[in-house]
Amino acid sequence: MTAPRLIDLLRARAVRGSRPPHDDGARIALAVEGGAMRGVISAGMVWALEDLHLTHAFDAVYGSSGGAINAAYFLAGQAGVGTTVYFEDINNRHFIDLRRALVGRPIVDLGFLLDDVATRRKPLAVDRVLAHPTPLSVVATDVEREAAVTLNGFRTPADLFGALRASATMPIVAGGPHVYGGRRYLDASLSEPIPARAAEADGYTHVLVLLTRGPGMRPHPSAFDRYFVAPRLRRISPRLATDYLTRAAPYADLVRILDSGLGPLGHAKVTAIRVTDWPIHKLERRRSILEAGAQRGYEAVIAAFGE
């Protein structure tokens, strides 16, 4: 007898209205990629999952960088609100301003996003996230370990927001490392931009992966990366600077593995969903581009579930 597909397992859970722990023999994790403003695509994707009544269908949710913020809004039942943040609240110079680099300030202001938008303008219902039966795990890069780590077990709003900031602190572009729990962290993109490995390492048998890059799209370093970001990152960690400049090949290798239907450790069954035709720059501010990215992400999930 053929084992049920991941999509079919999730559909069945939605129909039953079951909540963790689920009693179907599978342990299913959701892994959400970010990528700064490109994260609007995975925001649209989790919005679709919410509309498909899948907010309680996963056994765990993992997020990297902006994907972790999207995941938090999803678990709060606010995925639609979280999606609009990209094209209504942070596509402006309050959040992204290249001119700040000229005076030695971070180009991206995470404080504006997390301390203003996500706290006051479109407040994340943190209590729902903390009380949710599906645990949220946030992947970030530990500067001293020079490796990905998983942050979870959040008990207070400060715990959660601190982890989200650690995961989304784009190296140099968003400033220096963020200190959380006595350790220094940078963006998950340096070590695990797609948090599938973290989910698989924690023993989940199935992983639904939401990607924000289409086929063949790799994080190739730009001149800005080579001549502005990398030299400054090298002062913090020479190894992480090298990883930053050479991240395209490992990323492509990981995507190839995920597309084969397996996790990077070779144990979990993986289904990856992506948008094929809408590349978005990580510092994009044009509303029309961002809205279209969210719509395409939404439609990609609906199509995958056959709705």
C-alpha positions as YAML, in Angstrom:
chain: A
units: angstrom
residues:
- id: 1
  name: MET
  ca: [0.00, 0.00, 0.00]
- id: 2
  name: THR
  ca: [1.40, 3.39, -1.02]
- id: 3
  name: ALA
  ca: [2.09, 5.77, 1.86]
- id: 4
  name: PRO
  ca: [-0.02, 8.97, 1.81]
- id: 5
  name: ARG
  ca: [1.63, 12.01, 0.26]
- id: 6
  name: LEU
  ca: [2.53, 14.92, 2.50]
- id: 7
  name: ILE
  ca: [-0.15, 17.11, 0.89]
- id: 8
  name: ASP
  ca: [-2.75, 14.38, 1.45]
- id: 9
  name: LEU
  ca: [-1.74, 14.01, 5.10]
- id: 10
  name: LEU
  ca: [-2.17, 17.73, 5.66]
- id: 11
  name: ARG
  ca: [-5.51, 17.80, 3.86]
- id: 12
  name: ALA
  ca: [-6.75, 14.94, 6.03]
- id: 13
  name: ARG
  ca: [-5.66, 16.75, 9.18]
- id: 14
  name: ALA
  ca: [-7.52, 19.88, 8.09]
- id: 15
  name: VAL
  ca: [-10.67, 17.89, 7.40]
- id: 16
  name: ARG
  ca: [-10.49, 16.22, 10.81]
- id: 17
  name: GLY
  ca: [-9.68, 19.50, 12.49]
- id: 18
  name: SER
  ca: [-6.99, 17.70, 14.47]
- id: 19
  name: ARG
  ca: [-4.36, 19.44, 16.55]
- id: 20
  name: PRO
  ca: [-0.95, 18.32, 17.76]
- id: 21
  name: PRO
  ca: [-0.23, 15.65, 18.66]
- id: 22
  name: HIS
  ca: [-1.73, 14.14, 15.52]
- id: 23
  name: ASP
  ca: [-2.49, 10.44, 15.42]
- id: 24
  name: ASP
  ca: [-1.63, 9.48, 11.86]
- id: 25
  name: GLY
  ca: [1.91, 8.12, 12.18]
- id: 26
  name: ALA
  ca: [3.56, 11.18, 10.62]
- id: 27
  name: ARG
  ca: [5.47, 14.05, 12.18]
- id: 28
  name: ILE
  ca: [5.14, 16.97, 9.81]
- id: 29
  name: ALA
  ca: [7.16, 20.18, 9.96]
- id: 30
  name: LEU
  ca: [6.75, 23.39, 8.00]
- id: 31
  name: ALA
  ca: [10.02, 25.08, 6.92]
- id: 32
  name: VAL
  ca: [9.76, 28.70, 5.78]
- id: 33
  name: GLU
  ca: [12.51, 30.48, 3.84]
- id: 34
  name: GLY
  ca: [12.89, 34.23, 4.15]
- id: 35
  name: GLY
  ca: [15.27, 36.51, 2.30]
- id: 36
  name: ALA
  ca: [14.46, 40.06, 3.48]
- id: 37
  name: MET
  ca: [11.87, 41.60, 1.12]
- id: 38
  name: ARG
  ca: [11.84, 38.41, -0.93]
- id: 39
  name: GLY
  ca: [10.12, 36.93, 2.12]
- id: 40
  name: VAL
  ca: [6.88, 38.45, 0.84]
- id: 41
  name: ILE
  ca: [6.59, 35.32, -1.31]
- id: 42
  name: SER
  ca: [6.63, 32.92, 1.65]
- id: 43
  name: ALA
  ca: [4.34, 35.34, 3.49]
- id: 44
  name: GLY
  ca: [1.79, 34.87, 0.73]
- id: 45
  name: MET
  ca: [2.36, 31.13, 0.98]
- id: 46
  name: VAL
  ca: [1.59, 30.89, 4.70]
- id: 47
  name: TRP
  ca: [-1.44, 33.10, 4.10]
- id: 48
  name: ALA
  ca: [-2.69, 30.41, 1.71]
- id: 49
  name: LEU
  ca: [-1.98, 27.70, 4.28]
- id: 50
  name: GLU
  ca: [-4.01, 29.69, 6.79]
- id: 51
  name: ASP
  ca: [-6.91, 30.01, 4.35]
- id: 52
  name: LEU
  ca: [-6.71, 26.23, 3.81]
- id: 53
  name: HIS
  ca: [-7.30, 25.80, 7.56]
- id: 54
  name: LEU
  ca: [-3.83, 24.35, 8.14]
- id: 55
  name: THR
  ca: [-2.78, 26.59, 11.03]
- id: 56
  name: HIS
  ca: [-2.91, 23.61, 13.41]
- id: 57
  name: ALA
  ca: [-2.01, 20.89, 10.92]
- id: 58
  name: PHE
  ca: [1.76, 20.91, 11.50]
- id: 59
  name: ASP
  ca: [3.65, 19.29, 14.34]
- id: 60
  name: ALA
  ca: [6.30, 22.03, 14.24]
- id: 61
  name: VAL
  ca: [7.14, 25.18, 12.31]
- id: 62
  name: TYR
  ca: [10.66, 26.35, 11.45]
- id: 63
  name: GLY
  ca: [11.63, 29.71, 10.01]
- id: 64
  name: SER
  ca: [14.82, 31.36, 8.80]
- id: 65
  name: SER
  ca: [15.25, 35.14, 8.74]
- id: 66
  name: GLY
  ca: [12.10, 36.83, 7.42]
- id: 67
  name: GLY
  ca: [10.58, 33.37, 7.11]
- id: 68
  name: ALA
  ca: [10.59, 33.12, 10.89]
- id: 69
  name: ILE
  ca: [8.58, 36.35, 11.14]
- id: 70
  name: ASN
  ca: [6.15, 35.02, 8.55]
- id: 71
  name: ALA
  ca: [5.89, 31.78, 10.53]
- id: 72
  name: ALA
  ca: [5.08, 33.70, 13.72]
- id: 73
  name: TYR
  ca: [2.24, 35.61, 12.04]
- id: 74
  name: PHE
  ca: [1.00, 32.28, 10.64]
- id: 75
  name: LEU
  ca: [0.86, 30.60, 14.05]
- id: 76
  name: ALA
  ca: [-0.88, 33.69, 15.43]
- id: 77
  name: GLY
  ca: [-3.60, 33.29, 12.80]
- id: 78
  name: GLN
  ca: [-2.53, 36.61, 11.25]
- id: 79
  name: ALA
  ca: [-0.78, 35.49, 8.06]
- id: 80
  name: GLY
  ca: [-2.79, 37.93, 5.95]
- id: 81
  name: VAL
  ca: [-1.81, 40.83, 8.17]
- id: 82
  name: GLY
  ca: [1.82, 39.70, 8.16]
- id: 83
  name: THR
  ca: [1.83, 39.66, 4.38]
- id: 84
  name: THR
  ca: [0.61, 43.24, 4.07]
- id: 85
  name: VAL
  ca: [3.50, 44.42, 6.25]
- id: 86
  name: TYR
  ca: [5.84, 43.99, 3.27]
- id: 87
  name: PHE
  ca: [4.00, 46.30, 0.87]
- id: 88
  name: GLU
  ca: [2.22, 48.64, 3.29]
- id: 89
  name: ASP
  ca: [4.66, 49.23, 6.15]
- id: 90
  name: ILE
  ca: [8.31, 48.43, 5.36]
- id: 91
  name: ASN
  ca: [8.66, 49.26, 1.66]
- id: 92
  name: ASN
  ca: [9.97, 52.70, 2.53]
- id: 93
  name: ARG
  ca: [12.97, 54.56, 3.89]
- id: 94
  name: HIS
  ca: [11.91, 53.98, 7.48]
- id: 95
  name: PHE
  ca: [12.99, 50.36, 6.95]
- id: 96
  name: ILE
  ca: [15.35, 50.43, 3.94]
- id: 97
  name: ASP
  ca: [17.53, 53.43, 3.18]
- id: 98
  name: LEU
  ca: [20.77, 52.98, 1.24]
- id: 99
  name: ARG
  ca: [21.84, 56.50, 2.19]
- id: 100
  name: ARG
  ca: [22.38, 55.39, 5.79]
- id: 101
  name: ALA
  ca: [25.46, 53.46, 4.68]
- id: 102
  name: LEU
  ca: [27.14, 56.79, 3.85]
- id: 103
  name: VAL
  ca: [27.09, 57.75, 7.53]
- id: 104
  name: GLY
  ca: [27.92, 54.33, 8.91]
- id: 105
  name: ARG
  ca: [24.40, 53.32, 9.89]
- id: 106
  name: PRO
  ca: [22.59, 50.08, 9.02]
- id: 107
  name: ILE
  ca: [20.73, 50.19, 5.70]
- id: 108
  name: VAL
  ca: [17.93, 48.04, 7.13]
- id: 109
  name: ASP
  ca: [16.30, 49.10, 10.41]
- id: 110
  name: LEU
  ca: [15.03, 45.94, 12.11]
- id: 111
  name: GLY
  ca: [14.00, 48.02, 15.09]
- id: 112
  name: PHE
  ca: [11.40, 49.74, 12.93]
- id: 113
  name: LEU
  ca: [9.98, 46.38, 11.82]
- id: 114
  name: LEU
  ca: [9.95, 44.59, 15.17]
- id: 115
  name: ASP
  ca: [9.59, 47.42, 17.69]
- id: 116
  name: ASP
  ca: [7.17, 49.57, 15.72]
- id: 117
  name: VAL
  ca: [5.32, 47.68, 12.97]
- id: 118
  name: ALA
  ca: [5.08, 44.24, 14.62]
- id: 119
  name: THR
  ca: [4.44, 45.73, 18.06]
- id: 120
  name: ARG
  ca: [2.21, 48.75, 17.43]
- id: 121
  name: ARG
  ca: [1.07, 49.22, 13.82]
- id: 122
  name: LYS
  ca: [0.19, 45.61, 13.03]
- id: 123
  name: PRO
  ca: [0.89, 43.89, 16.32]
- id: 124
  name: LEU
  ca: [1.80, 40.25, 16.26]
- id: 125
  name: ALA
  ca: [-0.45, 38.34, 18.68]
- id: 126
  name: VAL
  ca: [2.50, 36.97, 20.60]
- id: 127
  name: ASP
  ca: [0.32, 35.28, 23.21]
- id: 128
  name: ARG
  ca: [-1.18, 33.07, 20.50]
- id: 129
  name: VAL
  ca: [2.25, 32.09, 19.24]
- id: 130
  name: LEU
  ca: [3.52, 31.24, 22.72]
- id: 131
  name: ALA
  ca: [0.38, 29.23, 23.55]
- id: 132
  name: HIS
  ca: [0.13, 27.46, 20.19]
- id: 133
  name: PRO
  ca: [0.31, 23.65, 20.37]
- id: 134
  name: THR
  ca: [2.65, 23.76, 17.36]
- id: 135
  name: PRO
  ca: [6.08, 24.96, 18.51]
- id: 136
  name: LEU
  ca: [7.97, 27.61, 16.56]
- id: 137
  name: SER
  ca: [11.71, 27.16, 16.01]
- id: 138
  name: VAL
  ca: [13.78, 30.07, 14.72]
- id: 139
  name: VAL
  ca: [17.06, 29.38, 12.91]
- id: 140
  name: ALA
  ca: [19.91, 31.87, 13.27]
- id: 141
  name: THR
  ca: [23.68, 31.92, 12.76]
- id: 142
  name: ASP
  ca: [25.77, 31.75, 15.93]
- id: 143
  name: VAL
  ca: [28.78, 34.00, 15.29]
- id: 144
  name: GLU
  ca: [31.19, 32.23, 17.64]
- id: 145
  name: ARG
  ca: [30.18, 28.73, 16.51]
- id: 146
  name: GLU
  ca: [30.04, 29.93, 12.90]
- id: 147
  name: ALA
  ca: [27.07, 27.61, 12.37]
- id: 148
  name: ALA
  ca: [23.29, 27.45, 12.35]
- id: 149
  name: VAL
  ca: [21.50, 27.05, 15.65]
- id: 150
  name: THR
  ca: [17.82, 26.58, 16.45]
- id: 151
  name: LEU
  ca: [16.19, 28.89, 18.97]
- id: 152
  name: ASN
  ca: [12.92, 27.76, 20.58]
- id: 153
  name: GLY
  ca: [11.11, 27.28, 23.87]
- id: 154
  name: PHE
  ca: [10.03, 30.92, 24.00]
- id: 155
  name: ARG
  ca: [8.27, 31.94, 27.21]
- id: 156
  name: THR
  ca: [7.89, 35.69, 26.88]
- id: 157
  name: PRO
  ca: [7.34, 38.23, 24.10]
- id: 158
  name: ALA
  ca: [10.90, 39.45, 24.62]
- id: 159
  name: ASP
  ca: [12.20, 35.90, 24.07]
- id: 160
  name: LEU
  ca: [10.33, 35.57, 20.79]
- id: 161
  name: PHE
  ca: [11.14, 39.01, 19.43]
- id: 162
  name: GLY
  ca: [14.79, 38.59, 20.40]
- id: 163
  name: ALA
  ca: [15.01, 35.34, 18.45]
- id: 164
  name: LEU
  ca: [13.27, 36.85, 15.43]
- id: 165
  name: ARG
  ca: [15.73, 39.72, 15.42]
- id: 166
  name: ALA
  ca: [18.70, 37.36, 15.78]
- id: 167
  name: SER
  ca: [17.53, 35.34, 12.78]
- id: 168
  name: ALA
  ca: [16.90, 38.38, 10.58]
- id: 169
  name: THR
  ca: [20.00, 40.48, 11.32]
- id: 170
  name: MET
  ca: [21.38, 40.63, 7.79]
- id: 171
  name: PRO
  ca: [25.16, 40.90, 8.16]
- id: 172
  name: ILE
  ca: [26.33, 44.53, 8.05]
- id: 173
  name: VAL
  ca: [23.24, 45.57, 6.06]
- id: 174
  name: ALA
  ca: [21.20, 45.42, 9.29]
- id: 175
  name: GLY
  ca: [24.15, 46.19, 11.55]
- id: 176
  name: GLY
  ca: [26.41, 44.09, 13.74]
- id: 177
  name: PRO
  ca: [25.49, 40.82, 15.46]
- id: 178
  name: HIS
  ca: [22.44, 40.79, 17.71]
- id: 179
  name: VAL
  ca: [23.05, 39.61, 21.26]
- id: 180
  name: TYR
  ca: [20.45, 37.12, 22.47]
- id: 181
  name: GLY
  ca: [20.80, 34.97, 25.54]
- id: 182
  name: GLY
  ca: [24.38, 36.10, 25.96]
- id: 183
  name: ARG
  ca: [25.47, 34.98, 22.47]
- id: 184
  name: ARG
  ca: [25.92, 36.87, 19.20]
- id: 185
  name: TYR
  ca: [23.81, 36.04, 16.17]
- id: 186
  name: LEU
  ca: [23.47, 37.01, 12.53]
- id: 187
  name: ASP
  ca: [20.96, 36.21, 9.81]
- id: 188
  name: ALA
  ca: [20.13, 32.56, 9.15]
- id: 189
  name: SER
  ca: [21.01, 33.09, 5.47]
- id: 190
  name: LEU
  ca: [24.69, 32.69, 6.39]
- id: 191
  name: SER
  ca: [24.23, 29.12, 7.60]
- id: 192
  name: GLU
  ca: [20.73, 27.75, 6.91]
- id: 193
  name: PRO
  ca: [18.56, 29.91, 4.65]
- id: 194
  name: ILE
  ca: [16.08, 27.05, 4.19]
- id: 195
  name: PRO
  ca: [15.41, 25.48, 7.62]
- id: 196
  name: ALA
  ca: [14.77, 21.96, 6.33]
- id: 197
  name: ARG
  ca: [17.90, 20.46, 7.89]
- id: 198
  name: ALA
  ca: [16.92, 21.75, 11.34]
- id: 199
  name: ALA
  ca: [13.49, 20.16, 11.05]
- id: 200
  name: GLU
  ca: [14.89, 16.87, 9.83]
- id: 201
  name: ALA
  ca: [17.55, 16.79, 12.54]
- id: 202
  name: ASP
  ca: [14.79, 17.13, 15.13]
- id: 203
  name: GLY
  ca: [13.22, 13.92, 13.86]
- id: 204
  name: TYR
  ca: [10.33, 15.12, 11.70]
- id: 205
  name: THR
  ca: [9.37, 12.54, 9.09]
- id: 206
  name: HIS
  ca: [7.87, 14.96, 6.57]
- id: 207
  name: VAL
  ca: [8.76, 18.58, 5.78]
- id: 208
  name: LEU
  ca: [6.77, 21.05, 3.69]
- id: 209
  name: VAL
  ca: [9.30, 23.62, 2.44]
- id: 210
  name: LEU
  ca: [8.27, 27.08, 1.26]
- id: 211
  name: LEU
  ca: [10.91, 28.57, -1.03]
- id: 212
  name: THR
  ca: [11.29, 32.21, -2.04]
- id: 213
  name: ARG
  ca: [13.59, 31.61, -5.00]
- id: 214
  name: GLY
  ca: [12.54, 30.00, -8.24]
- id: 215
  name: PRO
  ca: [14.41, 27.23, -10.08]
- id: 216
  name: GLY
  ca: [18.00, 28.15, -10.84]
- id: 217
  name: MET
  ca: [17.92, 31.32, -8.73]
- id: 218
  name: ARG
  ca: [20.97, 31.41, -6.48]
- id: 219
  name: PRO
  ca: [22.27, 34.01, -4.00]
- id: 220
  name: HIS
  ca: [25.12, 35.20, -6.25]
- id: 221
  name: PRO
  ca: [27.25, 37.87, -4.54]
- id: 222
  name: SER
  ca: [26.91, 41.34, -6.00]
- id: 223
  name: ALA
  ca: [29.59, 44.03, -6.14]
- id: 224
  name: PHE
  ca: [27.94, 45.49, -3.03]
- id: 225
  name: ASP
  ca: [28.37, 42.13, -1.29]
- id: 226
  name: ARG
  ca: [32.01, 41.80, -2.31]
- id: 227
  name: TYR
  ca: [33.22, 45.31, -1.63]
- id: 228
  name: PHE
  ca: [30.95, 46.58, 1.15]
- id: 229
  name: VAL
  ca: [29.48, 43.68, 3.14]
- id: 230
  name: ALA
  ca: [32.23, 41.05, 2.99]
- id: 231
  name: PRO
  ca: [35.17, 43.23, 4.18]
- id: 232
  name: ARG
  ca: [33.17, 44.39, 7.20]
- id: 233
  name: LEU
  ca: [31.84, 40.91, 7.93]
- id: 234
  name: ARG
  ca: [35.41, 39.57, 7.77]
- id: 235
  name: ARG
  ca: [36.26, 41.70, 10.81]
- id: 236
  name: ILE
  ca: [33.57, 39.80, 12.73]
- id: 237
  name: SER
  ca: [34.30, 36.33, 11.32]
- id: 238
  name: PRO
  ca: [36.59, 35.51, 8.37]
- id: 239
  name: ARG
  ca: [34.85, 32.17, 7.91]
- id: 240
  name: LEU
  ca: [31.36, 33.67, 7.81]
- id: 241
  name: ALA
  ca: [32.58, 36.25, 5.29]
- id: 242
  name: THR
  ca: [33.81, 33.44, 3.06]
- id: 243
  name: ASP
  ca: [30.56, 31.53, 3.53]
- id: 244
  name: TYR
  ca: [28.64, 34.68, 2.59]
- id: 245
  name: LEU
  ca: [30.51, 35.09, -0.70]
- id: 246
  name: THR
  ca: [30.38, 31.39, -1.63]
- id: 247
  name: ARG
  ca: [26.83, 30.60, -0.53]
- id: 248
  name: ALA
  ca: [25.43, 30.11, -4.05]
- id: 249
  name: ALA
  ca: [26.79, 26.59, -4.59]
- id: 250
  name: PRO
  ca: [25.69, 25.12, -1.21]
- id: 251
  name: TYR
  ca: [22.28, 26.71, -1.70]
- id: 252
  name: ALA
  ca: [21.89, 25.15, -5.14]
- id: 253
  name: ASP
  ca: [22.99, 21.75, -3.81]
- id: 254
  name: LEU
  ca: [20.42, 21.94, -1.02]
- id: 255
  name: VAL
  ca: [17.62, 22.86, -3.40]
- id: 256
  name: ARG
  ca: [18.52, 19.93, -5.66]
- id: 257
  name: ILE
  ca: [18.24, 17.56, -2.70]
- id: 258
  name: LEU
  ca: [14.91, 19.02, -1.62]
- id: 259
  name: ASP
  ca: [13.59, 18.74, -5.17]
- id: 260
  name: SER
  ca: [14.43, 15.03, -5.10]
- id: 261
  name: GLY
  ca: [11.84, 14.63, -2.35]
- id: 262
  name: LEU
  ca: [14.29, 14.02, 0.47]
- id: 263
  name: GLY
  ca: [15.66, 16.08, 3.32]
- id: 264
  name: PRO
  ca: [19.36, 17.01, 3.37]
- id: 265
  name: LEU
  ca: [20.05, 14.24, 5.91]
- id: 266
  name: GLY
  ca: [18.31, 11.68, 3.73]
- id: 267
  name: HIS
  ca: [15.58, 10.71, 6.19]
- id: 268
  name: ALA
  ca: [12.57, 13.01, 5.86]
- id: 269
  name: LYS
  ca: [10.18, 13.13, 2.93]
- id: 270
  name: VAL
  ca: [10.08, 16.65, 1.51]
- id: 271
  name: THR
  ca: [7.64, 18.59, -0.63]
- id: 272
  name: ALA
  ca: [8.94, 21.97, -1.80]
- id: 273
  name: ILE
  ca: [6.69, 24.74, -3.11]
- id: 274
  name: ARG
  ca: [8.07, 27.72, -5.04]
- id: 275
  name: VAL
  ca: [7.18, 30.55, -7.37]
- id: 276
  name: THR
  ca: [8.84, 29.98, -10.71]
- id: 277
  name: ASP
  ca: [8.72, 33.35, -12.43]
- id: 278
  name: TRP
  ca: [8.94, 36.25, -10.02]
- id: 279
  name: PRO
  ca: [12.42, 37.12, -8.69]
- id: 280
  name: ILE
  ca: [12.42, 39.79, -5.98]
- id: 281
  name: HIS
  ca: [15.50, 41.63, -4.71]
- id: 282
  name: LYS
  ca: [16.11, 41.44, -0.98]
- id: 283
  name: LEU
  ca: [15.84, 45.26, -0.73]
- id: 284
  name: GLU
  ca: [12.87, 45.69, -3.08]
- id: 285
  name: ARG
  ca: [10.51, 48.56, -2.18]
- id: 286
  name: ARG
  ca: [8.09, 48.80, -5.14]
- id: 287
  name: ARG
  ca: [4.62, 47.97, -3.92]
- id: 288
  name: SER
  ca: [3.44, 46.46, -7.21]
- id: 289
  name: ILE
  ca: [6.35, 44.01, -7.27]
- id: 290
  name: LEU
  ca: [5.83, 43.00, -3.65]
- id: 291
  name: GLU
  ca: [2.06, 42.60, -3.98]
- id: 292
  name: ALA
  ca: [2.53, 40.43, -7.05]
- id: 293
  name: GLY
  ca: [5.09, 38.30, -5.18]
- id: 294
  name: ALA
  ca: [2.66, 37.72, -2.34]
- id: 295
  name: GLN
  ca: [-0.10, 36.82, -4.80]
- id: 296
  name: ARG
  ca: [2.13, 34.38, -6.65]
- id: 297
  name: GLY
  ca: [3.19, 32.75, -3.39]
- id: 298
  name: TYR
  ca: [-0.44, 32.38, -2.37]
- id: 299
  name: GLU
  ca: [-1.40, 30.87, -5.72]
- id: 300
  name: ALA
  ca: [1.54, 28.44, -5.70]
- id: 301
  name: VAL
  ca: [0.32, 26.89, -2.44]
- id: 302
  name: ILE
  ca: [-3.31, 26.75, -3.56]
- id: 303
  name: ALA
  ca: [-2.19, 24.99, -6.75]
- id: 304
  name: ALA
  ca: [-0.05, 22.50, -4.82]
- id: 305
  name: PHE
  ca: [-3.04, 21.55, -2.69]
- id: 306
  name: GLY
  ca: [-5.22, 21.25, -5.76]
- id: 307
  name: GLU
  ca: [-7.76, 23.83, -4.66]
...
